[in-house]
Amino acid sequence: MTTDLQAWQARGRYLTVGADRIFVVEVGAGAGSPVVIVHGFPGSSHDFASVAELLGATRRVVLLDLLGFGLSDKPAVARYSLFEQADLVETVLGRLGIARCVLIGHDMGDTVVAELMHRHNHGELGFVPERVVLTNGSIFIDLAHLTPAQRGMLRLPARALPVSPPRRLLARSLERSFAPDAPAPPGAIDALVQAIERNSGGRLLPRQNRYLLERRRHQPRWTAALVEYAGPMGLVWGALDPIATKAMPAHLLGLRPQTRVTMLPDVGHWPSLEAPERLAELVEQELR
């Protein structure tokens, strides 16, 4: 692992949920409701390491690696359903004694958060999301511009590969999730690749990528979750995102005019990696 990823592992601990070990990190211990960060595909909690350190100066920040990602267990037979990932977040927060929090999502994590919002809207959630902040993710899947790797994986069988893809192929695929005018910061691709490869995680990518089909199938449910949520919700969005384009926040704003949308004109799909200081500052503004 990279030195940064090793240091991140040393910051956290493991919770056993069912038969699986889930990696959890807590940063800071400020007053008020904690901030809970839900990462995207194919990333991990480490994507938000810098943001968490900045937010942790004044508040408690909780991050976890979803099942199959980062430093959590990666069972080959798991379904990797978005509903089950939402179950996992709810279970972890229950174990940590969190009754109220602020939810932050990115990429696939936006949909996990949307499922939690659906449950909250219907009185079925074990904690209260006081506020929600979403960063770049395919909240409207029909508006997404999937990468060639994502489209290719959807044509593969929904099972684990016999071996992990070559590191060079993983790196090239990840590079395409960054915009030409907003390239990956130094070391970011290496950290992403190593988090994916941990515990043979590269073998699971085609199976995990099936969340896109689940996303499409349940689009009405998760759109309603966002629109009907009664609490404050903000979007912090990289305008140069080649995947989750700026048409998505514009569409949500049309459906939910009270949403606070902040566009980052020189940032792409990965605000937490490309502009962590600005993202942390904007999240703080959302929480005031």
C-alpha positions in Angstrom: 0.0 0.0 0.0 1.0 3.6 -0.4 2.3 5.3 2.7 -0.9 7.5 2.8 -3.1 4.4 2.6 -1.1 2.6 5.4 -1.4 5.7 7.6 -5.2 5.8 6.9 -5.5 2.1 7.9 -3.7 2.9 11.1 -6.2 5.7 11.9 -9.2 3.3 11.8 -10.5 0.0 13.2 -12.7 -2.9 12.1 -16.3 -3.6 13.1 -17.6 -7.1 12.5 -21.0 -7.0 10.7 -22.4 -10.5 10.1 -19.5 -12.4 8.7 -17.6 -9.4 7.4 -15.1 -6.9 8.7 -15.9 -3.3 7.9 -13.2 -0.6 8.1 -14.3 2.5 10.0 -12.4 5.7 10.7 -13.4 8.5 13.1 -11.7 11.8 13.0 -12.2 14.7 15.4 -14.5 14.9 18.4 -16.3 18.3 18.1 -19.7 19.1 19.5 -22.8 18.8 17.4 -24.0 16.0 15.1 -21.3 14.0 13.5 -20.6 14.1 9.7 -20.9 10.7 8.1 -19.2 10.3 4.7 -20.3 7.6 2.2 -17.8 7.1 -0.6 -18.4 6.0 -4.2 -17.4 3.4 -6.8 -14.7 2.3 -7.1 -13.3 4.4 -4.3 -13.1 4.2 -0.6 -13.1 6.3 2.6 -9.5 7.2 1.8 -10.8 9.5 -1.0 -12.0 11.8 1.8 -9.0 11.6 4.1 -8.0 15.2 3.6 -11.6 16.5 3.8 -12.1 14.5 7.0 -9.0 16.0 8.6 -10.1 19.5 7.8 -13.7 18.9 9.0 -12.4 17.1 12.1 -10.9 20.2 13.4 -14.3 21.3 14.6 -16.6 18.2 14.6 -16.7 14.4 14.6 -16.4 12.8 11.2 -17.2 9.1 10.6 -16.1 7.3 7.4 -16.5 3.6 6.5 -15.5 1.5 3.6 -18.6 -0.1 2.1 -18.5 -3.9 1.8 -16.1 -4.9 -1.1 -14.3 -1.6 -1.1 -11.1 -0.1 0.3 -9.9 -1.9 3.5 -13.2 -3.7 4.2 -13.7 -7.3 3.5 -14.4 -8.3 -0.2 -16.3 -11.5 -0.3 -16.6 -12.9 -3.9 -20.1 -14.1 -3.3 -21.7 -10.9 -2.0 -24.4 -9.2 -4.0 -23.1 -5.7 -3.5 -26.7 -4.3 -3.7 -27.2 -0.6 -2.9 -29.9 -1.6 -0.5 -27.5 -3.9 1.4 -24.9 -1.1 1.5 -27.5 1.2 3.0 -28.2 -1.5 5.6 -24.5 -1.6 6.4 -24.3 2.1 6.9 -27.3 2.0 9.2 -25.9 -0.9 11.2 -22.5 0.8 11.6 -24.0 4.0 12.8 -26.1 2.0 15.3 -23.0 0.3 16.6 -21.4 3.8 17.0 -24.4 5.1 18.9 -25.1 7.8 16.3 -28.8 8.9 16.5 -28.5 12.1 14.4 -25.9 13.0 11.8 -25.1 14.9 8.6 -24.8 12.6 5.5 -22.3 13.3 2.8 -22.2 11.2 -0.4 -20.2 10.8 -3.5 -20.8 8.9 -6.7 -22.4 5.5 -5.8 -22.5 6.8 -2.2 -25.1 9.4 -3.4 -27.5 6.6 -4.1 -26.8 4.8 -0.8 -27.6 8.1 0.9 -30.7 8.5 -1.2 -31.9 5.0 0.0 -31.3 6.1 3.6 -33.3 9.3 2.9 -36.1 7.2 1.5 -36.2 5.2 4.7 -36.1 8.4 6.8 -38.9 10.0 4.7 -41.1 6.9 5.5 -40.2 6.6 9.2 -38.1 3.5 8.6 -34.6 4.6 9.5 -32.8 4.1 12.8 -31.2 7.5 12.8 -32.1 11.0 11.7 -30.2 12.6 8.8 -30.4 16.3 9.8 -28.7 17.5 6.6 -27.5 16.0 3.4 -24.7 17.1 1.1 -24.1 15.3 -2.2 -21.1 15.5 -4.4 -20.7 14.3 -8.0 -22.6 11.1 -8.7 -25.1 9.7 -11.1 -28.2 10.8 -9.2 -30.1 10.7 -12.6 -28.6 7.7 -14.3 -30.1 8.6 -17.7 -28.0 11.7 -17.7 -24.8 9.9 -16.9 -21.9 9.6 -19.4 -20.5 6.2 -18.4 -16.8 5.5 -19.0 -15.8 2.9 -21.5 -14.7 0.7 -18.6 -18.1 1.0 -16.9 -19.9 0.1 -20.2 -17.6 -2.8 -20.8 -18.0 -4.3 -17.3 -21.8 -4.3 -17.8 -21.3 -6.7 -20.7 -19.3 -9.1 -18.5 -20.9 -11.9 -16.4 -22.0 -10.7 -12.9 -19.3 -12.8 -11.1 -15.8 -12.4 -9.8 -13.1 -12.4 -12.4 -10.5 -15.2 -12.1 -7.7 -12.6 -11.6 -7.6 -8.9 -11.0 -7.2 -6.7 -14.0 -3.6 -5.5 -14.7 -2.7 -2.4 -12.7 -2.0 -0.4 -15.9 -5.5 -1.1 -17.1 -7.1 -0.1 -13.8 -5.0 3.1 -13.8 -6.0 4.0 -17.4 -9.7 3.4 -16.6 -9.5 5.6 -13.5 -7.8 8.4 -15.4 -10.9 8.5 -17.7 -13.0 9.4 -14.7 -11.0 12.6 -14.4 -11.6 15.5 -16.8 -8.8 16.6 -19.2 -9.0 20.0 -17.7 -9.1 18.6 -14.1 -6.6 15.7 -14.1 -5.9 13.5 -11.1 -3.6 15.0 -8.5 -0.2 13.4 -8.0 -0.5 10.0 -6.3 -4.3 9.9 -6.5 -4.5 7.2 -9.1 -1.9 5.0 -7.3 -3.9 5.3 -4.1 -7.2 4.5 -5.8 -5.6 1.4 -7.6 -4.1 0.1 -4.4 -7.3 0.5 -2.4 -9.1 -1.4 -5.2 -6.5 -4.2 -5.3 -6.5 -4.7 -1.6 -7.7 -8.3 -0.8 -8.1 -9.0 -4.6 -10.8 -6.4 -4.9 -10.1 -5.9 -8.6 -11.7 -9.3 -9.3 -15.0 -7.9 -8.0 -15.3 -4.8 -10.2 -17.7 -6.2 -12.8 -20.0 -7.6 -10.1 -19.9 -4.3 -8.1 -20.5 -2.3 -11.3 -23.9 -3.9 -11.5 -25.1 -1.2 -9.1 -25.7 0.9 -12.2 -28.4 -1.5 -13.3 -30.0 -1.4 -9.9 -29.7 2.4 -10.0 -31.6 2.5 -13.2 -34.3 0.1 -12.0 -35.1 2.1 -8.9 -34.6 5.6 -10.3 -38.2 6.7 -9.3 -37.7 5.6 -5.7 -34.4 7.5 -5.2 -35.6 10.6 -7.1 -38.6 10.8 -4.8 -36.3 10.3 -1.8 -34.3 13.4 -2.8 -37.3 15.5 -3.8 -39.4 14.7 -0.7 -36.6 15.1 1.9 -37.7 17.9 4.2 -34.3 18.8 5.7 -31.6 21.0 4.2 -29.8 19.5 1.2 -26.9 20.9 -0.7 -25.0 19.8 -3.8 -21.3 20.6 -4.2 -20.6 19.7 -7.8 -17.5 19.7 -10.0 -18.7 21.3 -13.3 -16.0 19.5 -15.4 -17.2 16.0 -14.4 -17.1 13.8 -17.6 -19.5 11.2 -16.0 -22.0 12.9 -13.6 -22.4 16.0 -15.8 -23.6 19.4 -14.6 -27.0 18.6 -16.1 -27.7 16.5 -13.0 -27.7 19.3 -10.4 -29.7 21.5 -12.8 -32.3 18.8 -13.1 -32.6 18.3 -9.3 -32.8 22.1 -8.9 -35.8 22.0 -11.2 -37.5 19.3 -9.2 -36.5 20.7 -5.8 -35.9 24.4 -6.1 -34.9 24.8 -2.4 -31.8 22.7 -2.9 -28.6 24.7 -2.5 -26.3 24.0 -5.5 -22.7 25.1 -5.6 -20.8 24.5 -8.8 -17.0 24.2 -8.8 -16.0 25.4 -12.3 -12.5 23.9 -12.4 -13.2 20.6 -10.7 -14.3 17.3 -12.2 -15.7 14.0 -10.8 -13.6 13.8 -7.6 -14.0 17.1 -5.6 -12.6 15.3 -2.4 -9.3 14.6 -4.3 -9.1 17.6 -6.6 -10.2 20.3 -4.2 -10.4 19.0 -0.6 -9.9 22.4 1.0 -12.7 24.0 -1.0 -15.0 21.0 -0.5 -14.4 21.1 3.3 -15.0 24.8 3.4 -18.2 24.5 1.4 -19.4 21.6 3.6 -18.8 23.8 6.7 -20.9 26.5 5.1 -23.7 24.0 4.5 -23.6 23.1 8.2 -23.9 26.6 9.6 
